[in-house]
Amino acid sequence: MFELNDLDIVVEDNLDFSNWRHDLRQGIEFRLKDGNRILIRSMILNDIPDIVDIEKMAFEDPWTEEAFIYDLFYPYKNLVVSGVISQKIVTYLLSIFVADELHLHNIAVHPDFQRKGIGDLMIWYMLNVALQEGSRTCYLEVRVSNKRAISLYKKFGFEIMGRRYNYYQNNNEDAFLMSKKDFPNLEN
Ligand SMILES: CC(C)(COP(=O)(O)OP(=O)(O)OC[C@H]1O[C@@H](n2cnc3c(N)ncnc32)[C@H](O)[C@@H]1OP(=O)(O)O)[C@@H](O)C(=O)NCCC(=O)NCCS
């Protein structure tokens, strides 16, 4: 398992990633550094309206409802997760497995809940599932201007592998292609 190390997260339940699908269906509780409890669980269709609301706050070119539904019902192996505090969705993560790779497609935290360690928790959880599934590399794209997200990914050992020019259609911004290859070592 990737260790929690300096992440200010406490696992409330016994966590064994060999049963991650089952656990996610039940929901797993974590305690954040501010004392709030967050439930991480499988995303369901009913979550999508709240997720789209967060998406619009988080991104200048938000995904549509259809894009979320596509990844939610992706016909191959995926990891799609919602995070809930006091019955309110505050975060989500969508990723798919491709052979021995995990591709992170989307992650956001509600603006009112940022800077509490939730991004850390989501990436940490995703990497542990990837490790459990035998993934060797995790890939993602991020806007070159998105310093917060780049900092989050670097914290977990992601490196910039390349640049996709004019990747984002709304303003032709470039994307960094980032990857984390060195499973199972969590770099800090
Ligand atoms: C990126 C994002 C998911 C981080 O979520 P978060 O819950 O606020 O992050 P955390 O509190 O867990 O912080 C984890 C790390 O992220 C980075 N980070 C988060 N907010 C940051 C900020 N305002 N400035 C610089 N780094 C920041 C830091 O590396 C931080 O680690 P640290 O606390 O040890 O410095 C959140 O800012 C977000 O939803 N942004 C909009 C959506 C987005 O950009 N998604 C990524 C698309 S590729």
The ligand as a Tripos MOL2 file, in Angstrom:
@<TRIPOS>MOLECULE
LIG
   48    50     1     0     0
SMALL
NO_CHARGES

@<TRIPOS>ATOM
      1 C1         -6.2450   20.6800   -7.6070 C.3       1 LIG1
      2 C2         -7.2920   20.3790   -6.5320 C.3       1 LIG1
      3 C3         -8.0240   19.0990   -6.8630 C.3       1 LIG1
      4 C4         -6.5590   20.2190   -5.1680 C.3       1 LIG1
      5 O1         -7.5260   19.8300   -4.2050 O.3       1 LIG1
      6 P1         -7.3910   20.2490   -2.6740 P.3       1 LIG1
      7 O2         -8.3230   19.4050   -1.8880 O.co2     1 LIG1
      8 O3         -7.5300   21.7120   -2.4980 O.co2     1 LIG1
      9 O4         -5.8800   19.8430   -2.3750 O.3       1 LIG1
     10 P2         -5.2310   19.4740   -0.9590 P.3       1 LIG1
     11 O5         -5.7340   20.3770    0.1090 O.co2     1 LIG1
     12 O6         -5.3510   18.0190   -0.7210 O.co2     1 LIG1
     13 O7         -3.7050   19.8300   -1.2450 O.3       1 LIG1
     14 C5         -2.8700   18.8300   -1.8320 C.3       1 LIG1
     15 C6         -1.7330   19.4830   -2.5710 C.3       1 LIG1
     16 O8         -2.2290   20.1540   -3.7400 O.3       1 LIG1
     17 C7         -1.4280   21.3200   -3.9730 C.3       1 LIG1
     18 N1         -2.2710   22.5080   -3.8060 N.ar      1 LIG1
     19 C8         -3.5860   22.5290   -3.4870 C.ar      1 LIG1
     20 N2         -4.0160   23.8000   -3.4420 N.ar      1 LIG1
     21 C9         -2.9740   24.5930   -3.7380 C.ar      1 LIG1
     22 C10        -2.7930   26.0040   -3.8640 C.ar      1 LIG1
     23 N3         -3.8220   26.8600   -3.6700 N.pl3     1 LIG1
     24 N4         -1.5790   26.4630   -4.2080 N.ar      1 LIG1
     25 C11        -0.5430   25.6080   -4.4150 C.ar      1 LIG1
     26 N5         -0.6400   24.2570   -4.2910 N.ar      1 LIG1
     27 C12        -1.8430   23.7630   -3.9730 C.ar      1 LIG1
     28 C13        -0.3290   21.2820   -2.9370 C.3       1 LIG1
     29 O9          0.7360   20.5130   -3.4640 O.3       1 LIG1
     30 C14        -0.9940   20.5360   -1.8050 C.3       1 LIG1
     31 O10        -0.0850   19.9290   -0.9480 O.3       1 LIG1
     32 P3          0.3750   20.7210    0.4010 P.3       1 LIG1
     33 O11        -0.8720   20.9420    1.1950 O.co2     1 LIG1
     34 O12         1.3190   19.7650    1.0650 O.co2     1 LIG1
     35 O13         0.9830   22.0070   -0.0440 O.co2     1 LIG1
     36 C15        -8.2830   21.5650   -6.3680 C.3       1 LIG1
     37 O14        -7.5460   22.7620   -6.2670 O.3       1 LIG1
     38 C16        -9.2760   21.6880   -7.4910 C.2       1 LIG1
     39 O15       -10.3490   21.0910   -7.4620 O.2       1 LIG1
     40 N6         -8.9380   22.5110   -8.5180 N.am      1 LIG1
     41 C17        -9.8470   22.7460   -9.6400 C.3       1 LIG1
     42 C18        -9.9800   21.5150  -10.5120 C.3       1 LIG1
     43 C19        -8.6280   21.0850  -11.0970 C.2       1 LIG1
     44 O16        -7.7820   21.8970  -11.4340 O.2       1 LIG1
     45 N7         -8.4530   19.7460  -11.2280 N.am      1 LIG1
     46 C20        -7.2450   19.1820  -11.7950 C.3       1 LIG1
     47 C21        -7.3910   19.0670  -13.2690 C.3       1 LIG1
     48 S1         -5.9640   18.3360  -14.0480 S.3       1 LIG1
@<TRIPOS>BOND
     1     1     2 1
     2     2     3 1
     3     2     4 1
     4     2    36 1
     5     4     5 1
     6     5     6 1
     7     6     7 2
     8     6     8 1
     9     6     9 1
    10     9    10 1
    11    10    11 2
    12    10    12 1
    13    10    13 1
    14    13    14 1
    15    14    15 1
    16    15    16 1
    17    15    30 1
    18    16    17 1
    19    17    18 1
    20    17    28 1
    21    18    19 ar
    22    18    27 ar
    23    19    20 ar
    24    20    21 ar
    25    21    22 ar
    26    21    27 ar
    27    22    23 1
    28    22    24 ar
    29    24    25 ar
    30    25    26 ar
    31    26    27 ar
    32    28    29 1
    33    28    30 1
    34    30    31 1
    35    31    32 1
    36    32    33 2
    37    32    34 1
    38    32    35 1
    39    36    37 1
    40    36    38 1
    41    38    39 2
    42    38    40 1
    43    40    41 1
    44    41    42 1
    45    42    43 1
    46    43    44 2
    47    43    45 1
    48    45    46 1
    49    46    47 1
    50    47    48 1
@<TRIPOS>SUBSTRUCTURE
     1 LIG1         1 GROUP 0 **** ****
